[in-house]
Amino acid sequence: MTSTLPAPAPAPPNPRASRVTGFGPNWFASVMGTGIVANAAATLPAQFPGLRAAATVVWAFAALVLLGLTAAWGVLWTRHRAVARGFAHDPVLAQFWGAPPMALMTVGAGTLLLGQDVLGLGAALTIDWVLWSAGTLLGLVTTVWIPYRMMTTHDVTPQSTFAGWLMPVVPPMVSAANGALLVPHLPEGGARTAMLLACYAMFGISLFATLCLVPQVWQRLVHHKTGAAATVPTVWIVLGPLGQSVTAANLLGSVADSALPAPYGAAAAAFGLLYGVPTWGFAMMWLVLAAALTLRTARVGLPFALTWWSFTFPLGTVVTGTSALAARIHSGLFGVVAVALYALLVVAWATVAARTSRLVVQSPER
């Protein structure tokens, strides 16, 4: 017998639940982009009055955003676990699982570089060690886990290739660069040497994965063009492993003397320069190419999306890499370029942060 009762009305949407479930791993890119503005300021070869104070405020803001997103994710994994697990099933969104570990380490590095003025060196070191360790562990997981998912379960075509594929494999390079800041704070001997060698190993993990992926991105752009306008900003992600590797090579080279016997310490310092300058040159070429592709798309229409945060962290790593080269050889050229790129970074960050704030305020369902 067929029932004539009306079907129950659907449950009304829960705005609070929708807001929490809308925060995917890509939102952590906002912490990365904000934190790198602070960290890059601390390492600029030219320091201006008020720059460090302003950078400290930006670092504190990045830390607050990280705490807020972490709390939201705690609720997400507690009450909406199916949604949280589903992020890894999406072939595009899964790539941004690399953002949370890099966000942790970016804030951690800022705590050591800038936060110690407020917290003291002891507390800053403790926080940095915790965030670096957590970010490194999670980053090593994403470096294997997400490519494994791509190779086994994701539906991937040549047209679906995009620079976001680099996101899961960049965290070990961030670990290498930020780990170099911690090396001098370890006791001389085995612990310091082990830390340095571990950082170089993570440098290699990310470098060779990048060398596998960048040619695919180039091929995709040549054969299938830029694709949807909202994805064009991700072309800037290629700058991330380039700039971060230059930063890591030179920061590790600066502390290698205290951890490696002669002549390996001097060789590590030389490697920072000999690897860094050619890689920096390619980064400059890609920067011009990415800017040209972005401007071309903007003339037609470049709608705002969270992918705009791709304009910030990758460019910030080029700033820190340029600053590291300036410190290595005391070159005025690199110093001028670092300051100019930092100014561009600040403009990009202010624009994207304002648009993101508007998105959050105007979209209660997110």
RAGI-V851324 format. One record per helix or strand. SS is the DSSP state (hx for helix, st for strand). FROM is the first residue (numbers start at 1). TO is the last residue. If there is no record, write none. Layout:
BEGIN
SS/FROM/TO, SS/FROM/TO
END
This chain:
BEGIN
hx/15/21, hx/25/43, hx/51/79, hx/81/89, hx/93/119, hx/121/152, hx/158/160, hx/163/183, hx/190/224, hx/229/258, hx/264/300, hx/306/311, hx/313/329, hx/332/362
END
